[in-house]
């Protein structure tokens, strides 16, 4: 499959939770004119604690460099876990351009603001020690997740994400996600963009927020998701394996640069009972 643009983030290379093999298969299968790496590609926080870098993680880097050499425009917008890369903003490495933020022009000429999103996370900005603590807790949940799903696999049960379940069952976590999404969308609107693409919260989503189209491309730890723009202008969230749509493929009507836009209807989750790795747009697997 060839896309106009692909947006991926939160790969977290350098951690045991990174699904590098699945990402490699996705990158090998599909091509695109533009590839946006929307932050937390390499997990510098985890690598400072303990070095973990298997061959598959190196293969991902090599694949990204190869795509750039073959003519794909690869743009890297660092996040908080790979904040070390922000010192190289406006530089090129192997054909990959590093930017603090980017602007993507859609097929119909609308402007999308591309950011990782950590600047809108009060915990990351104001209490970094708490963000580190949360990172440890998340890593522990992922470790428990692996043991739990090995046991479930022996029983013939499908994959189930403990960490995603815990996040979405806690009221404060739900409020955090909602507040984050609204803050990002409102800032995009203030800057004159018709939409925003971000990552950071590992919660794949497409929805309208007060006239701004909010996209979150998810992650490659649990969701294994990407946001794609088809050559005909359709935007879609997809998940690996088997390129399962997280929501029905739709032509996103981005609000016009001027005038009062009409809200875009929220996509309904697709039903895929026969797909082992099924997931809905909320990020549950």
N, C-alpha and C positions, 0 to 999 in steps of 0.2 A: 504494500500500500504506500502511495506517495501522498504526503501532506504539504500544504503550504507552510505551516509552522507547527512545531511541537514544543510544549512547555513541560519541563520536569523539574522537580526540586526535592530536597530532603532525602537525598540518596544515602547520606551518612556513611560514605566509604571510610573504612578504618574502625568499624564496629561489627560485632558478630551478628547484629540484627539486620545489617544491610543485605538486601536480596540481589546481590550483584549478578548472579547467574541469570536470573529472570530479566534483569535490565539489559544484559548483553544480548539475550535472545530478541528482546524488543528492538534494540538498536540495530541488530543485524537484519531483522525482518523488514523494517520500514525505513523509508527515506523522506527527506523534507528539504525545503529550500532554506528554512531558518529553524535553528534549534536554540531555545532559550534554557539556560541552566539557572534556575531561579533560587539559588542559595542552598546552603548546607549540603554541598556536594561532597566535601571532605569534612569529616568530623574532627576538627582540631582539638576540641575539648576532650574527647575520648582518647585520642592519640597521645595527649600529654599525660594522661593517667596510665595508659598501658599501650604498648605498640602492638597493633593488630593489622596486618596488611597481607592477606593471602593473594595468590596469583590472580584470582577472578577480579579483585579490586584494581590491580594493575591493568588487567585486560580492558576494564571499563574506560580507564584514562586513555589507553592506546586507541580504543575504538572512537572516542570523542575526537582525538587528534586526527585520526584517519578521516573522519567525516569532514573536518575542517579542510584538510588537504584536498579532498575531492570536490570542493566547491560549495559545501553547505556553510551558510553563515552561522557560526556558533558564537553566542553571546553569553557571558558568564556574569551574573549579578550575585556577588557573595552574600551570605547570610551571617547570623551570629556565630554558628559553629565553625564556619570557615572565615571568620572576620580577619584572619591574617592576610587573606587575599585582597582586602580593601586597600592595602598599601600599594597595590599594583594597578589601581584603577587607571583607565585610559592607556593601558599597555596591552600588547598582543603577545601571546605565547603559543607558538605552533599554529597560528592562525585563529586562535580563540581570543576574542576581545573581552577584556574585563571592564565592566562599567558599574558605577554606583547604583544606577537605575537605568532603565531603557524605555523606549517608546516603540510600540509595534503598530504598524499601519495594517488594518484589515483589508480584505479584498475590496470592500466598498469604500475604503479611504478613511475609516474612523480611527481614532487614536486610543490605544490601550496603554496604560501606565504599568510597567513591569518592575516590581520590587519584591524583595523577600518577605518583608512585613515585620521584622523584629523591632523596628523603630516604633511600632504601634503597640508593642507589648510592654506594659508598665513594669512587669517583673524583670524583664531583661534590661530595661533602661534604668530603673531606679533601685532595684535590689538584685544585683547580679548573683550574689551568694545564694539567693533563693532559687534563681534559675538553675544554678549548678546543682543544688539539692534536688530540684525537680527532675533534672537530667539523670541523676543517680537513681531516683525512684522509677523513672520511666525505663531505664536500662534493666532494673530488677524485674519490672513487670514483663518486659520482653523475654528475659531469661526464663521466668516462670511459664510464660506463654509457650516457649519451645518445648519444655518438659510436658506441659499439659497436652499439647497437640500431638506429641509422640504417643502418649497414652491413648488419646482419642483415635489416632490413626490405627492403632492395634485393635480397637473396637469397631473399626470401619466407619467411624464418625467423621464428618467433614471438618475442615479448619474453622476454628473459632477464636477470635481475638479477645483475650482477657483485658489487655491494656485499653483497647478501644471501648470495650464494654464499661470498664471502670470510669473512663473519661466521660462518656456520654450519659452515665447514670447519676453522676454527681451534679447537683443543681448549679453549684458554683462554676463547674467546668462548662456547663451549657451557657451560663451567663457570660463567661469569659470568651467563648467562641463568638457569641452574638455581638458582644461589645467590640471585639477585635474586627469583625467583618464590617460593622457599621463605621468604625473609626477609619478604616482603610478606604471604604467607599466614599465617605464624605470628604476626605482629603483629596481623593482623585477628582471628585466633582469640583472642589475649590480650585484645583489647578487647571480645570478646563478639559479633562479627559472624559471620554464617554464610557470607559470601562477600566478595570484594574485586574491584573493577574498577579497572584502572590502564592506563597507557600506557608512555611513556618509552623502552622498549627496542625499539620497532618490531617486535614479534614477536607476531602475533595468536595467541591460545590460549584454550582452555577446558579445564580439567582439575581433578581433585581433588588437593589436597595436604594430607595428614594430616587429612581431614575438613572442610577449608575449600574451597569452590569458588573457584578462581582464574580470573578473566577478564582478558584483555588485548585491547583493541580494535584494536591494530595502528597504522596510520599512513596518511597521505595523501601520501606521497612515493613509496613502492614498493608496499606491500600494497594501498592504496586500499580499506581495510576498515573495517567498523563492527560494533559489537556491538549487537544489537537484542533487546528483549523484546517478544514478541507479546502481543496482548491476552488470549490464553489462558494466558499464563505461560511459554511456551516461550522459551528463549534460543538465539540463533543468531549465528554470525559470518558476515557476508556481505561480498562484494567487488564493486566496480564495475569494469568495466561489466556490464550485463545482470543485476545482482543475483545473482551466482553464489555459492551457499553454499560457505563454506570447509569446512564440516563438515555432516553430515546434521542437519536440523532435529531438535531433541530437547527433551524436557521435562526440564529440569535439576532434579534432586531435591536441593535445597539441604539441608544437614544441619539437623536440628531444633535449636532453641536449647538444649535440655537433652538429656542422654542421649548415648550413644555412637553417632555417625552411621555409616551405611554408605557406603563410598567410591562416588563416581560413576564409571561407566566412561568412559574417555577416548573422545571422538568419533573415528571413523575418517575420514580424508580422502575427500572425494567425488571420483569419477572423471569428468572432463569432457574427453575427448580432443578433442571437437569445438569447445571453447571457446578462442579465441585467448588470452584473458587468464586462463587457468586457474591456480589456485594452491591449494596444500594448506595445512593448518592450521599448518604450521611457518613459513609466511611466504614460501616460495619462489614466485616467479612463473615 
